[in-house]
Amino acid sequence: MVDNVLQHVSEIQAISVVPRVLETVAALTGVRFACVAHVTATSWTACAVHDLIDFGVKPGDQLEIGSTVCQEVHATRQPVVIDDVRDCPPRFRNYIPLLNGYKSYFSIPIFRRDGLYFGTLCGTDPEPLPLSHGPTLATLTLFAELISNQLDSERSLREARSDLLSERETAELREQFIAVLGHDLRTPLNAILNRVELLRRRHEEANTVHALDRIRASALRIEGLVDNVVDFTRGRMGDGLALDLRKHTDVDQILEQVVEELRAANPDRTIIADIAPRLKLRCDAQRLAQLLSNLLKNALVHGDKLHPAVVTARIDTDECFVLEVSNGGPDLSPAVMSHLFKPYWRAISRTGNDGLGLGLYIVDQIVRAHGGTICVSSRDGTTTFTFVMPAA
């Protein structure tokens, strides 16, 4: 039983956007206690908590289900929203926290994708609050769905990563990994991104918009992981990366768009771009954008946050396209640089949550497919990746 409790808590704790969701819920509704709880017929377990009133419940703490309004939600599979305990049905008034002087309460069910009940998104406050108003209740329901989608996305990603680290046959890895990441992850990711855009149109509060932008950035990061893994698997199957080579006269605009997207996703970082105008190049523009995105993400993740990431792009005197991405930080050793473009390889200094170690491998595959070269230099506190390919 203890192991199961810890597993449910860790599932929610592993979702990086949950704290931002709870902050946004609190800002939207006015409640000063909000949490995600795992709920069964006999128990209530806090998995993530936003507490501004010292409610006294921490992640991992349990309550008897009979003492909470969530018992009603578990039984009916329907939300319970109480604006003022004085106006609610008498059967609710004996529940904690309403029995202890809290006036307002909401509990929204959270389901897994397969329909199984996981728990609730719930909150309470000592003061009455207009929680049952249409837009508020609809938004709370969307947040519960978002957590549900993220819950299954994180589970799918963990299962897929575990598969990759095992010693199964390559064919089995292809089938399972493409199935999980190519199909199962894209559906909830699209749902998350669509709902975030819907919420951004409905709300203009700075705190809410900031939290939604963080959620969107996390979803886009997962989307990038999915793209990298699908490309990796396609390369391993022998098909190689698919290229759509054609003459482009707006390569500079395509690269600028990548830079702007990463600026928006990393507002606390400085990105300097020196991209020559009217760049003409025969290439696969989308693959080139993917290459820059992976290199720049790598620079932002592993570079010194006090130093800017720098992007330059130009046509040199030899009629070659040159793209460079630099970041500040400790110099890389020759041993480290020799492994950078290998799949699944990550430096010891990297954290356990920064990806599968496929980004630079995909970069190398895009470079090879374009008939180009890429090299790395790391000295005097600056690491630079330089990609060169014929412009024609």
N, C-alpha and C positions, 0 to 999 in steps of 0.2 A: 504493500500500500504506500509506504514512504517513497519507494522508488518511482511509483506512478505519479505521485504528487510532484516530486522533483522534475520528472520528465515534462509534465504539463507546464510547470513554471518556466523551465528552461526553454520550452518551445516558444512561449511568448517573449521571454527575455531576449531570445535570439533575433527577434524582429526589430530592427533598429528604428523603425518609424513609430513604434507603439508609444514611446514617451511623448513624441510630438503630437500624436493623435490625441492622447489624454490632455495635453496642454491646450490643444485646439478645442476639444470638447468643453473644458473648463471655461475657456475664454468665450465660447459661443453661448453656453447656457447660463453661466454665472455660478455653477456649483463649485464648491471648494474641495470636494473629494470626488475623484473619479478613478475607476479601476477596471481592469479586465480580469474576470474571475472564471476559473474552471468550475462547473457545477454538475453534480450528479444528483441522484435521488436522495442521497444521504449526506452529501458534504458540499461545502463552498470553500474554494481555495483562491486566495488572491495571487494573481500571476504578475501583474504590473500595477503600480499605484501612483497617483498624483494627489498629494495630500497637503492642503494648505490650512487645515483646521485641527491637526493632531488627532485624527480619527482613531489612530491606534492600530491600524492594520498595515502590515508590511508584506511584501511578496513572500509567499510560502505559508503565511498564516491561514488557519482554517476556522470556519464557523459552522455550527450546525445548520443544515439547510433550513430547518424549521424556524430558525430565528431571522430569516431574511425574506424579503419580498421576492427574491429570485426563485423561491420554491414555487410560487405561482407561475413564473415564467417557464420554469422547467416542466411543470405539469401541463401548461396550455400551449407552449411553444409560441406565445404571443407576448409583445412588449407590455410592460406595466409602467405607466407614467403618472406621477402624483404631483400636481402643482402645489397643493396645500393639504396637509394631512387632515385638517378639520373638515375638508369637503370630500374626502375619499370614502369608499365603502368601509363599514366598521371592521370587516375581517382583516384589513390591512393594518389597523392601528396597534395591534399587538406585536408587530414585527419590530425587531431591532434593525435599523436605528430609529424608526419612527417612535418607538416606545421611549427613547432617550432624548426626546425633544427636537429631533430633526423634522423639518416641515415638508421638504420636497424630496422627490426620489424618482429615478428612472432606472429601468433595467431592460436592455434590448438584447434579444437572443443572438448568439453567434453559432453558426453551423459550419461544419466542414463541407467541402465540395460534394462528398458522397451523401450528404444529408444528415450525418450523425451530429448530435447536439454536443457542442464543446462547452459553452458557458454563456456569459453575458458581458456586455459593456454596460456598466452601471455607475451611478453617481448619486450624491445626496448633499444637502446643505441645510444649515439651521434655519434658513429663511425660506418663505414661499417663493417659488419662481415659476414663470410661464413656460413650462417645459412641454406641454402638450400642444402648443401652437403648431399648425401645419408645417411650416418650413423648418422649425427646430426639430420636430420629431422625424421628418423626412431626412434631415441631415444626419441625425444620430443613427438612423437606420443605414445610411450610406457608409458611415464610419464603421459600423459593425460588419458590413459586407466587405469593406476594405481590409479589416483585420482578418476576416475569414479567408480572403484571397491570399493575403500575405502569409497566413499560417500554412496554407497548402503549398504556396510557392517555396517557402523556406524548407518545408518537409521534403518536397520534390528535389530541391537543390542538394540537401544533405544526403538523400538517398543516392542521387546521381554521383555526387562526389565520392561517396563510399564505394560505389561500383568502380569508379575510375581507379581508386587506390588498391583495389583487390587484384587478384591474379587470374581473373577470368579470361577466357579466350577473346581475341579481338572481335570476332564476329558477334559474340554475345554483347560486348560493350557497345558496339555500333547500334545494335537493335534497341537495347534498353536506353541508352543515352539519348539517341535521336528521338525516341518515342517520348521520354520524359521531358526533355528540355525543348525539343522542337514543337511539341504539340501541347502538352499539359501546362507548361509555363507561359506560353504566349497568350493563352486565353485569359487567365487571371491578370496577367500584366496589362493587357489591353483594357480590361475592366477597371483596374486601378487607375490607369492614366486617364481614361474617359471620365471617371467619377471625380478625379482631382480637378480636371478642367471644368467640369460642371460646378463644383464647389467654388472654384476661383471666380467664376462669373457671378455667383450668388453673393459672395462676401467680399467686402472691401477693407475690413479691419486689418491693420498691419500685421498683428500677431497671427491671425488666421491665415493670411496670404503667405507669410513666412513659413508657417508650419506646412502648408500645402506644397510650397516649393520644395521643402526638404523631402516630403513624401515622394513627390514627382522625381526628384533627383535619385532617390534610392531605387525607385522602380526602373528608371532609365539605366541605372548601374546593373541591375539584374538583367535587363534586356541586352546590355552589352555582353554580359557573361554568356547569355544564351547564344548570341550571334557568334562569339568566338568559339564556343564548343561545337556548334553546328559546322562551322568552317573547318575546324580541326578534324572532325569525324569525316567530313567529305574528302579532305586531303588524304586521310589514312585509308579510305576505301579505294584510293587509286585514281579517283576522278580529277583530283586537283581542284584549285580554286577556279570557279567560273568567272571569266573576264568578258566584259563588253567593251572592247577597244574601239574608240572612235576619236575623231579630232574634236577637242574642246577649246573654246576661246574664252571661257569664263572660269578657268581653274582657280584664279585668285578669289573669286566670289565663293566658290565651293569651300575653299580652305578657311576663308573668313567666317563662314557660317559655322564650321566646326569650332573655331575659336570662341565665337560668341556663345554657342551652346554650353561650352565648358566654363566660360566665365559665369554664365547664369547659374550653373550647377555648383560652382565653387566661389560664392561671393566673397569669401574671406581670403582668397588668393589673388595674386597679381599675375596677369598673363600679358606679355608684351609681344605684339605681332608686327613683323616687318615683311609684308608680302607684296611683291612687285605687282603693279597693276597690269591688267590685260594679258595674263599669262596664257599662252597657247601651248597645248600639249596633247599628244595622242596617248590616251590612257583610258582606264576604266575609272571614271570620276568617283563613283560610289566607293570603290575599293581604295582609291587614294584618300578619300575622306575618312574611311575606316582606319587606314594606316596612320594618318595624323592624329585621329582621336585616340588610338591606342598609345601612341608615343607621348602625347600630351597628358593623358591620364597617368601614364607611368611617371612622368616628370612631376605631376602634382602630388601623387601618392608618396613618392620616395624622395622628392627634393626637399630642401630646407624651406620651411614655410616663410622664413624671413627674407628669402630671395625670390625674385620673380621667375616664372617659367618663360622662356623666350622661344618664339617661332619665327624662322626666316625662310623665305621661299623666293627663288629667282631662276633665271636662265643665265648660265655662265658663258664665258667667251668660247667655250667648246661646244655650244649649242646643246648643253645638257641641263636638265632640270635638277636643281639642288634644293632639298628640303632639310632644314636643321631644327632640332628641338633640344634645348639646353635647360638645365636646372642646376641650382647651387646645392652644395652638400659635400660630405666627405668623399674623397676620391675612391673609386672602385679599384679593387686589386685586379691584376691580370687573370687570376683564377676565377673571380666572379664574372668578369666580362666574357670569359670563354664559355660560360653556361647561359648567358642571358637569353639566347634565342631558342633554347631547348624547351619542349613542352613540359608543363607541370613543375618546372624548376622555379624555386623562389629562394631568394637570399635569406640567410639566417636572421637578418635584421628586420625582415618583413613580418607584419602581424599575421595572425591566422585568418583575418577577415578581408584580405585585400584581393581576393580572386583565386582562380584556379591555376594561375601561372601560364596562361595561354596567350595573353595579349601580345607579347613580343614575338612569340612563335608565329602568330598570324601575320604580324608585320613582316617577318622574314619571308613568309610564303607569298605575300603580296609583292614584295620586292622582287623575288625570283620570277614570279609570273610576268612581271613587267620588264624583265631583262635588265634589271638594275642591280645596284649594290648598296649595302648599308654597313656602316662601320661605327664604332663607339670610341670616343676618347674621354678620358677622365683624369684631369690634372688641375692643380691650382684651385681646387674647390669647385670646379665646374665639370659636369658630365654632359656630353653632347652626342646625340645620335644624328648621323649624316646619311641621307638617302640621295642617291644619284641615279638618274636614268636618262637615256636619250630623249630629247624633246620631240623629235620627229618619229 
